[in-house]
Amino acid sequence: MKDENIKELENRIKQTSQPPLRNLPMSFVVETLSGHKVIPFDKENVQDRIVLAKLQEVAKLTTIEVNKHGILRSRANEVGNDIEPYVKNALIQIGYESDKPKTKGGKKKSTAYPDLYFVDEFGRVNYLECKTFNVKNVATTQRSFYFSPSEEFKVTADAHHFVISFEIYTDGRKEDKNIYKCKSWKLLSIENLEIDLKYEFLSNNKKLYAKEMILAEGNL
């Protein structure tokens, strides 16, 4: 590695030791990363009020369908991914075009923020993140919203950014898993959400348990 590359890496690593950035406006971060504006929800705007009414219908339809079938999961924090297809189907049912957002390169990504986009009756793109919550910790500082910077960011249009979140509860057991259903829901507009940036170094099991890393091992 060239000396100039080493120096650049050293400088970048040193930057990670700086205090975390806190209370950044969601709209500012998204616009900086994507180049696209986060459009605030306007309660006085007729079109926005119509979309809100439609999203309330989506929430109700999603709750009905989830409770009809139940979601089988071992842990509550795994339920969020299973809620997403119900929400997408409800959006389509009320007449909206909806799918997973594509990146600038045209690739459809199943992971990362945001979960879904939908096009409303006014031809506007909207982004929608799907969440679940437990009423016991809804007012705590437990981490519940996050996304990572990426060259393949899924925000490619000026849009509203919504979150739809469902209160879940356990309604019995089946096949050694919990049956989760919905009790209530919340619709959020998150342009003013305050978010923090935390630096961390990470690795994975493949690297950690590689043969050259192991000093000794044994069986009992």
N, C-alpha and C positions, 0 to 999 in steps of 0.2 A: 504494500500500500504506500502511495506517495506521501511525502511529508505534509503537503498541503491538505491532503484528504484526512490525515490523522489530526491535524490541527483543527480542521472544521468539525470533526467528530468530537474532539475534546471540548470545543466551544459549545456544541449543541448539548452535550451531556451536562456541562456545567450549568446550562440554563435550566435544566430540570431540577436543580437544587433550590431554585428561587421559590418563594412562597406561592402556593396555588392561587390562581385567579378565581375570585369569588364574586357571586351576585352579578354575573353578566346577563344582560337581557337576551332572552332566546332569539328575538328577532335580529339583534345585532350579530350574533354568532352565525345564524343560518345565512344571513345576507352576505357576511364576510366569506363564508366557506363556499357558497353556491353562486353568488352574484345575482340572486333573485330575492325580491322583496317578500317579507312576511306581511300579508295584508291583515290589518286589525279587524276583528269582528265589530260591526257597528250596529248597536241595538236600534238605532233610528233609521237604518237602511232597510227598505222594504224587502229587497232581494235577500239580504242576510237573515231577516226574520223568517222568510219562507224556508230558507235552507235549514234554519234551526228547528222549525216545526217538522221538517222532513227527517232530520236526524233524531228527533224525539221518537218518531214513528219507527225508525231503524232500531233504536234502543229497545223499544217495546217488542218488536218482532224478534229481535235477537234473544231477548229474555225468554219469550214464549218457546222458541225452538230449542234453546239450551235446556230449559226445564222439562221439555217433552222427552228429550233423549238422555240428558245427563252427560257429564264429561268424566271419563275414567282417568284418573291420574294418581300417582303415589303421593305427590306433594302439591300444595296449593300454588306454589310459584311456577308450576309447569302449565297451569291452566290458560294463561294468557295467549299462548300460541294457538290453542284450540278454539279460542273465542273468535279469532280473526276470520275463518271461513264463514262462520255464522253471520258476522257483520257484513262481509262482502256480499253474501247471498241476500241479505236484507236490503242493502243498497240497490242491488240489481232489481229486487222485487218491487221497490217503489219507483223504478224507472231511471235510475242513475247508471251511467257507465262507471264501472269500478274494477280495479285490478291492482296488482302489486306495481309500484312505480318502477320505471326504467331509469337507468343511469344516462348520463350524457352520451355514452357510447352505445346506447340502445339495448343494454343488457338488463334483463329483468332479474332483480335480486330478491330472494325470499327473506333475507335477514337484513338487519340494520334499519335505522329510522329513515322515513316513516313506513308503517306497515302497508297502508293502502292509499290510493288516490281515488277520487270520484269527480265526475264532471256534473255540475248541477244543471238545472233547466235554463240557466242563463249563459251556458257555455263556459263557465269558469272552472278552472282546476282547483281542487281542494285536497289537502292532505289530512289523513286520519290515522292516528296511532291508537292501537287497541290495548287496553290494560285491564287488570283485575285488582281488587283491593279487599282487605279484611277490615271491617269497621273498627276493630279493636286497635289497629295501628295506623289508621288513616291520618291521625294528627301527630304522628311521631316523625323523627328524622330518618327513618329507614329509607335507603335509596330506592327510588321507584321510577326514575326517568333518567335515561342516559343515551348518548350516541357518540360514535367515534368519528373524528375527521377522516375523510377518505377521498381519493382521487375519483372514486366511482360513487360519489354522493348521489342519493336518489331524489334530491330536490332539484328539479329542472325547470321550474316555472314560478312566476309570482303567484302566490296562493294564500288562502286561509290555512292555518294549521290548527286542527282540532285533536282532542283526545276524547275517546269514548271509553269509560271505565265501568266495570261491573262488580258489584259486591257479591262475592261468592261465599257459599257455605257448604258443609259436608252433609249429604243426605244419604247416609248408609255406605255399605261396602259391596263390592262386586269384583270377582276375579282377583282378589287380594289387593284391590285398589279402592280408593275413595271415589264416591260418586259426588261430583260437584255440580251445584246449581246456582242460579242467580237470585238475589233477593232485591237488589235495587241497582240503579245506574246513575252515572254522572256524565254530563257533557261539558267539556272545557275548551276554551280558546286560549292558547298558550303563548301568544305573542309577547306577553309581559312576564312570562315565567323566568325567574332568576335561576341561573345554572352556574355550576362551579367547574373549573378545569383542574384535574388532579393528574400529576405525572406519576407513572409507575413503570418499572421494568418487569417484564414477564417472560416466561418460557412455557414449554409444554412437556407432557410425559415422554414423548418420543425423544426429545433432547435430554431431559433429565435422567432417564433410565437407559440411555445409550450405553453400549458395551464398554466404551472407553471411559465412561464416568464411574463405573462400578469398581470399588476397591475390594469388596468381599460380599458374599451372599451365602445363604444356606436355607435348608428346610427343616421343619420340626416334625 
